[in-house]
């Protein structure tokens, strides 16, 4: 199992950097995580192992995620069945040898809004809460040198492995860890992403400090989160659920979030995108059959959630570690 993490290649990538000692300690940490495991992990890994051998001839990551190669109908049927064994697929979409994985989120739309404001060329990146790795591949498509993703969800890890099977030599790694399980003061990444994580944190300022600790001096944070309209003193704290999610704690206004970032020691703070999430961008599909945003909004007023709170508004901020 440990070989699935490709730690040898990760250690080679991080050799001679402030991240070397951390990479060399990962084998023991991950072995303990594997022992805890998950009740469905064996089934999900089995689905990955059922993926057919296909030689990847064309890789497209800059404009969208697409893999092409010789694949007959029988092989494509096997491929589709294996990928369906990893349902639900939330972030994407993925086009894999003629199989279109229509994920819950049109994550490509978010990437199209955010990526023009970033320069990732040659950067060593950490993606916190990376999900199934969709954005990691797009970061490589934008010229990143390498991308390490962390997310404790084992299904997302297996979905990443499914894509990595056909892209074994690309410098992307997924570790089933939380940000809190990383060492303090790593200070080795050029860019750190935290997208869709902050509002799940009971202590958002501590999250910002932890993200800053992962950056080298001069490094850049890309922070995407739910926000609300308002001034620097506006923060929404849901009484219970928000859009049916129990684990949503703080939704600040953009001015409040900018202040939080400055208080956490970031400079050059700026908001590069602010967008309402639509029912076209997040919805149920054949690859994610559970309820989604259309069921979480007031059916008579899509400007409100089913709880009567402001509907999802997302902002992306960029800031620098001095």
C-alpha positions as CSV (number, residue, x, y, z in Angstrom):
1,X,0.0,0.0,0.0
2,X,2.7,2.5,0.9
3,X,4.1,2.4,-2.6
4,X,0.9,4.0,-3.9
5,X,2.0,7.3,-2.4
6,X,5.1,7.4,-4.7
7,X,7.2,8.6,-1.8
8,X,10.5,7.9,-3.5
9,X,9.7,10.4,-6.3
10,X,8.3,12.9,-3.8
11,X,11.5,12.7,-1.7
12,X,13.6,13.3,-4.9
13,X,11.5,16.3,-5.7
14,X,11.9,17.8,-2.3
15,X,15.6,16.9,-1.7
16,X,17.7,19.9,-0.8
17,X,14.7,22.0,0.1
18,X,13.3,23.0,3.5
19,X,10.7,20.2,2.9
20,X,13.3,17.4,2.7
21,X,13.1,16.3,6.3
22,X,9.3,16.2,6.2
23,X,9.2,14.1,3.1
24,X,11.6,11.6,4.6
25,X,9.3,11.2,7.7
26,X,6.2,10.6,5.7
27,X,6.5,6.8,5.4
28,X,6.0,6.2,9.1
29,X,3.2,8.7,9.3
30,X,1.3,7.2,6.4
31,X,1.8,3.7,7.6
32,X,-0.1,4.7,10.8
33,X,-2.8,6.3,8.7
34,X,-3.2,3.1,6.6
35,X,-3.6,1.1,9.7
36,X,-6.6,3.2,10.7
37,X,-7.8,3.0,7.1
38,X,-11.5,3.1,6.2
39,X,-14.2,0.4,5.9
40,X,-14.5,1.0,2.2
41,X,-10.8,1.5,1.4
42,X,-10.2,-2.0,0.2
43,X,-13.2,-1.8,-2.2
44,X,-12.1,1.6,-3.5
45,X,-8.5,0.4,-4.1
46,X,-10.0,-2.6,-5.8
47,X,-11.8,-0.3,-8.2
48,X,-8.5,1.4,-9.0
49,X,-6.8,-1.9,-9.6
50,X,-9.6,-2.8,-12.1
51,X,-8.6,0.1,-14.3
52,X,-7.4,-1.3,-17.7
53,X,-4.0,-0.7,-19.1
54,X,-4.2,2.2,-21.6
55,X,-1.2,4.1,-23.0
56,X,-1.7,7.8,-22.6
57,X,-0.8,9.5,-25.9
58,X,-2.3,13.0,-25.4
59,X,-2.5,14.9,-22.1
60,X,-4.5,18.1,-21.8
61,X,-4.4,19.9,-18.5
62,X,-4.2,23.6,-19.4
63,X,-7.6,24.1,-20.9
64,X,-9.4,21.2,-19.3
65,X,-8.6,17.7,-18.0
66,X,-8.5,15.2,-20.9
67,X,-6.5,12.1,-21.6
68,X,-6.5,10.4,-25.0
69,X,-5.1,7.1,-26.3
70,X,-6.1,4.0,-28.2
71,X,-9.1,2.6,-26.4
72,X,-11.6,0.2,-27.9
73,X,-15.2,-0.2,-26.8
74,X,-14.6,-3.2,-24.5
75,X,-11.7,-1.5,-22.8
76,X,-13.7,1.7,-22.4
77,X,-16.6,-0.3,-20.8
78,X,-14.1,-1.7,-18.3
79,X,-12.7,1.7,-17.6
80,X,-16.2,3.2,-17.1
81,X,-17.1,0.4,-14.7
82,X,-14.0,0.8,-12.6
83,X,-14.4,4.6,-12.4
84,X,-18.1,4.1,-11.4
85,X,-16.8,2.1,-8.5
86,X,-15.4,5.3,-7.1
87,X,-18.7,7.2,-7.1
88,X,-19.5,9.9,-5.9
89,X,-17.3,12.2,-7.9
90,X,-17.5,15.7,-6.6
91,X,-14.7,17.8,-8.2
92,X,-14.0,17.8,-12.0
93,X,-15.0,17.1,-14.7
94,X,-12.6,14.5,-16.2
95,X,-12.4,13.2,-19.7
96,X,-10.6,9.9,-19.7
97,X,-10.2,8.0,-23.0
98,X,-13.7,8.8,-24.1
99,X,-15.3,8.4,-20.6
100,X,-16.7,11.7,-19.4
101,X,-17.0,12.0,-15.6
102,X,-19.6,14.6,-15.1
103,X,-18.9,15.6,-11.5
104,X,-21.1,17.4,-9.0
105,X,-19.0,20.6,-9.3
106,X,-18.0,22.3,-12.5
107,X,-14.7,23.0,-10.9
108,X,-13.3,24.0,-14.3
109,X,-15.5,27.1,-14.1
110,X,-13.9,28.1,-10.8
111,X,-10.5,27.5,-12.2
112,X,-11.3,29.7,-15.2
113,X,-12.2,32.5,-12.8
114,X,-9.2,32.2,-10.6
115,X,-6.2,31.0,-12.7
116,X,-5.8,34.2,-14.8
117,X,-4.8,36.0,-11.6
118,X,-2.0,33.6,-10.7
119,X,1.5,32.9,-11.9
120,X,2.2,29.3,-11.1
121,X,5.1,28.7,-13.5
122,X,7.9,26.8,-11.9
123,X,6.2,26.9,-8.5
124,X,6.3,24.2,-5.8
125,X,2.7,24.1,-4.5
126,X,0.7,22.8,-1.6
127,X,-3.0,22.3,-2.1
128,X,-4.8,22.0,1.3
129,X,-8.1,20.2,1.1
130,X,-7.3,19.1,-2.4
131,X,-10.3,16.7,-2.7
132,X,-9.7,14.2,-5.6
133,X,-6.8,16.3,-7.0
134,X,-8.6,18.0,-9.9
135,X,-7.0,21.3,-9.2
136,X,-3.6,19.7,-8.7
137,X,-3.7,18.6,-12.4
138,X,-4.9,22.0,-13.5
139,X,-2.0,23.6,-11.6
140,X,0.4,21.4,-13.5
141,X,-1.3,22.5,-16.6
142,X,-0.6,26.1,-15.6
143,X,3.1,25.4,-15.4
144,X,3.6,24.4,-11.8
145,X,6.8,22.6,-11.0
146,X,5.1,20.2,-8.6
147,X,2.0,19.9,-6.5
148,X,1.5,18.2,-3.2
149,X,-2.2,17.8,-2.1
150,X,-3.4,16.9,1.4
151,X,-6.9,15.7,2.2
152,X,-7.9,13.0,4.7
153,X,-10.7,11.6,2.6
154,X,-9.7,8.1,1.4
155,X,-12.3,8.1,-1.5
156,X,-10.7,11.3,-2.8
157,X,-7.3,9.7,-2.5
158,X,-8.4,6.7,-4.6
159,X,-10.0,9.0,-7.2
160,X,-6.6,10.7,-7.4
161,X,-4.9,7.4,-7.8
162,X,-7.2,6.6,-10.7
163,X,-5.9,9.6,-12.7
164,X,-2.3,9.1,-11.5
165,X,-2.4,5.6,-13.0
166,X,-2.4,7.2,-16.4
167,X,-0.1,10.0,-15.4
168,X,2.5,8.2,-13.4
169,X,5.4,10.5,-14.2
170,X,3.7,13.9,-13.5
171,X,4.9,15.6,-10.3
172,X,1.7,15.4,-8.3
173,X,1.2,13.6,-5.0
174,X,-1.9,13.2,-2.8
175,X,-1.4,12.5,0.9
176,X,-4.4,11.5,3.1
177,X,-3.5,14.0,5.8
178,X,-5.0,17.2,7.3
179,X,-3.2,20.5,7.5
180,X,-2.9,20.0,11.2
181,X,-1.0,16.7,10.7
182,X,1.8,18.6,8.8
183,X,4.8,19.8,10.8
184,X,4.8,23.3,12.1
185,X,7.0,25.9,10.2
186,X,7.4,23.9,7.0
187,X,8.2,27.2,5.2
188,X,9.0,25.5,1.9
189,X,6.2,26.0,-0.6
190,X,6.1,28.8,-3.1
191,X,2.3,28.8,-3.3
192,X,-0.3,27.4,-0.9
193,X,-4.0,26.9,-2.0
194,X,-6.9,26.6,0.5
195,X,-10.1,26.4,-1.5
196,X,-13.4,25.5,0.2
197,X,-11.8,24.9,3.6
198,X,-11.8,28.0,5.8
199,X,-15.6,28.0,6.5
200,X,-15.2,24.4,7.9
201,X,-12.7,25.6,10.5
202,X,-13.8,26.4,14.0
203,X,-10.8,28.7,14.3
204,X,-10.3,30.4,11.0
205,X,-7.4,32.7,12.2
206,X,-5.5,29.6,13.3
207,X,-6.0,28.2,9.8
208,X,-4.6,31.3,8.2
209,X,-1.5,31.1,10.5
210,X,-1.0,27.4,9.6
211,X,-1.2,28.2,5.9
212,X,1.3,31.0,6.3
213,X,3.7,28.6,8.1
214,X,3.8,26.3,5.0
215,X,5.0,29.2,2.8
216,X,8.5,30.4,2.2
217,X,9.1,34.1,2.6
218,X,7.6,35.9,-0.4
219,X,5.3,32.9,-1.1
220,X,1.7,33.4,-2.1
221,X,-1.6,32.2,-0.5
222,X,-4.6,31.5,-2.7
223,X,-7.7,31.4,-0.4
224,X,-11.2,30.6,-1.6
225,X,-14.1,30.5,0.8
226,X,-17.7,31.3,1.3
227,X,-18.4,35.0,2.1
228,X,-21.3,37.3,2.7
229,X,-22.0,40.8,1.7
230,X,-21.1,43.5,4.2
231,X,-18.5,45.7,5.7
232,X,-15.3,45.0,7.7
233,X,-17.4,44.1,10.8
234,X,-19.7,41.6,9.1
235,X,-19.4,37.9,9.8
236,X,-22.2,35.4,9.5
237,X,-22.2,32.5,12.1
238,X,-25.0,30.0,11.2
239,X,-27.1,28.9,14.1
240,X,-27.1,25.3,12.9
241,X,-26.9,24.3,9.2
242,X,-25.9,26.3,6.2
243,X,-27.1,25.0,2.9
244,X,-27.7,21.7,4.8
245,X,-24.0,21.6,5.9
246,X,-23.5,21.2,9.6
247,X,-19.8,22.1,9.7
248,X,-20.0,25.7,8.6
249,X,-18.7,28.1,11.2
250,X,-17.7,31.5,9.9
251,X,-18.7,33.4,6.7
252,X,-17.0,36.8,6.7
253,X,-17.5,39.6,4.3
254,X,-14.6,40.2,1.9
255,X,-13.4,43.3,3.9
256,X,-13.5,41.3,7.1
257,X,-11.5,38.4,5.5
258,X,-9.0,40.9,4.1
259,X,-8.6,42.2,7.7
260,X,-8.2,38.6,9.0
261,X,-5.4,38.0,6.5
262,X,-3.6,41.2,7.5
263,X,-3.9,40.4,11.2
264,X,-2.4,36.9,10.4
265,X,0.6,38.7,9.0
266,X,-0.1,38.6,5.2
267,X,0.6,41.5,2.9
268,X,-0.5,42.5,-0.6
269,X,-4.0,41.2,0.2
270,X,-6.5,41.4,-2.7
271,X,-9.7,39.9,-3.8
272,X,-9.5,38.6,-7.3
273,X,-12.9,37.0,-7.8
274,X,-16.3,37.0,-6.2
275,X,-19.1,34.8,-7.6
276,X,-22.5,33.4,-6.6
277,X,-22.6,29.6,-7.0
278,X,-25.3,28.6,-9.4
279,X,-27.3,25.4,-9.7
280,X,-25.6,24.9,-13.0
281,X,-22.2,24.9,-11.3
282,X,-23.1,22.5,-8.5
283,X,-25.7,19.9,-9.1
284,X,-26.5,16.1,-9.0
285,X,-25.3,14.0,-11.9
286,X,-25.0,10.3,-12.8
287,X,-21.6,10.4,-11.1
288,X,-22.9,12.1,-7.9
289,X,-26.4,11.0,-7.3
290,X,-27.0,12.6,-3.9
291,X,-28.7,15.9,-3.2
292,X,-26.8,19.0,-4.2
293,X,-27.2,22.8,-4.4
294,X,-30.7,22.8,-6.0
295,X,-32.1,21.0,-3.0
296,X,-30.2,23.3,-0.6
297,X,-31.7,26.5,-1.8
298,X,-35.1,28.0,-1.1
299,X,-37.2,26.6,-4.0
300,X,-39.0,29.9,-4.3
301,X,-36.0,32.2,-3.9
302,X,-32.5,31.1,-5.0
303,X,-31.0,34.1,-3.3
304,X,-31.5,32.3,0.0
305,X,-30.6,28.9,1.4
306,X,-33.2,26.5,2.6
307,X,-32.5,27.8,6.1
308,X,-33.2,31.4,5.0
309,X,-29.6,32.5,4.9
310,X,-27.8,34.3,2.0
311,X,-27.1,31.8,-0.8
312,X,-23.6,30.7,-1.4
313,X,-21.3,33.5,-2.5
314,X,-17.6,32.6,-2.9
315,X,-14.6,34.8,-3.0
316,X,-11.0,34.2,-3.9
317,X,-8.3,36.2,-2.2
318,X,-4.6,36.3,-2.9
319,X,-2.0,37.4,-0.3
320,X,1.7,37.2,0.2
321,X,3.9,36.2,3.1
322,X,6.4,39.0,3.8
